[in-house]
Amino acid sequence: MVKDQEDLIGDYNTGRNTLPIAVGRNRANKIIFATGLVPLFCVIYYMYEYLFNNIYAVLYALVLIVGPLLYFLINVLNAKTKKQFSRLSILIKFIMILGLLSIGLYPFILT
């Protein structure tokens, strides 16, 4: 959805019907924000239920996943330009990579 926001003019010129074209840029930003709350709450719940005893796993999740995700959510509501959406797109990819790398913490969580 962020990529659709970034490529709004090109999609419109080629006749594609993406979310930002169908509902408008501001509503699409609100939908992206609401959709972004789901993984945020899931990560926080997982931290509370399973990682609470492991301080390093909690710090990793807070600093490298929850923090950037909060930054993303705050900025997606105010984003208007292609450059802003490009930065948000890169940020969300970075968050996904850090989330995948957190799988490597699994053996240390069991101890």
Helices and strands as residue ranges (DSSP letters): H 2-6, H 8-13, H 19-23, H 25-46, I 47-51, H 55-61, I 62-66, H 67-76, H 82-101, G 102-105, H 106-109
